[in-house]
């Protein structure tokens, strides 16, 4: 019994120490570990994060970034929805389409759900948002339980199940929440981060919003790529 009490006290001490850390240190050093594998999204538990590739000074997609390049076609995106029914993404339906890789387990993905939900509501009719779940750790039932609930602060966009990481590997996606923006012809216009901080109070640059506003106004966006945080 005394050993159990000692273990509980040790855990409590560690938790207390965590909350004493400055929020910036928590953000930078303590993100979820274990869902990313070198060949795709979330294939093997216990594998450290992919190395992020810094943005180029001119905002272009660096050569070292795998997968889709500027103006590359998305190809057909037809995957099962969380109810099992097949759904095909129609890029021609709206001026822009945002495909965003999401997870029901990744803390960073959960943090971004409210932000992405607000963006989807704000740009409704002009931009369609579709979530893609590629984690081998997450079953369709688990995804449906998480993303199927109604939550005013939730994601509230359709989520498709990319079983086997087929689309993630084709796109070169490495983390949730990495976003891919396509025009009406299904050509890539931007890929990467939603913004520059997981903590919403620390955001100073809303990359995705800026890209969408520029493209909808017929302007060239400042960025075609920004490294995404996530799992």
C-alpha positions, 0 to 999 in steps of 0.5 A: 500500500505504501508503494502505491501511495508513493507512486501516486505522490510521484505522479502528482508531483510530475503533474504539478511541475508540468503546470509550472512550466511556461506555456511556450515550453509546453507548446514547443517541447511536449507535443504528442509523440507516437503517431507518425511513421516515415512512410505515412501518417500514423502507421506505427506507435512510438515513432518520433515526429517527422522533421519539419521543413522550414518555409522558403523565404519567398513562400514557395514549397521547398524542394525537400517537401514530399508529395504535391507541388504548386498546381499539381492535381489532387487526383480523384478523392473518393473515400468512405465517410464515417457512416461507411458510404462512399463520398467523392470530393467535387472540387468544382463545387466551390472556388476553393477546397480545403482538405485537412488531415485530422485525428481523433486522438492527436491533441494538436488536431483537437486544439485546431478543431474550433479554429477550423470549424470557424473558418469553415463557417466563415467561408461557407459557400466559397470554400468547402472544408473536408477532413481526412483521417489517415491514422492506422491507430484510429478505427472508423467507429472511434472517428465517428464517435468523435467527429460525429457529435454536434459541438458548437466548438468542434470541427463540424465538417465532413470527415472521410476515412483514408484507410491505409494512408493512400491519400496521405502518401499521395499528397505527402502529408505528414501530420494532422492538422496539415491542410491542402488548398485546391482551386476549382480544377483540383490544383494545389495552391497551398499546403501546410499550417493553419497558423503559427501557434497551437496556443490560440493566444499566441497566434500572430500569423493566420496562414490559411485565412490569408491564403484563402482571402488572397485566392478568393480576391484573385491575388497571389497568396504570400505563402504556398507552404508553411510547416504544420505542427501536429501528430 
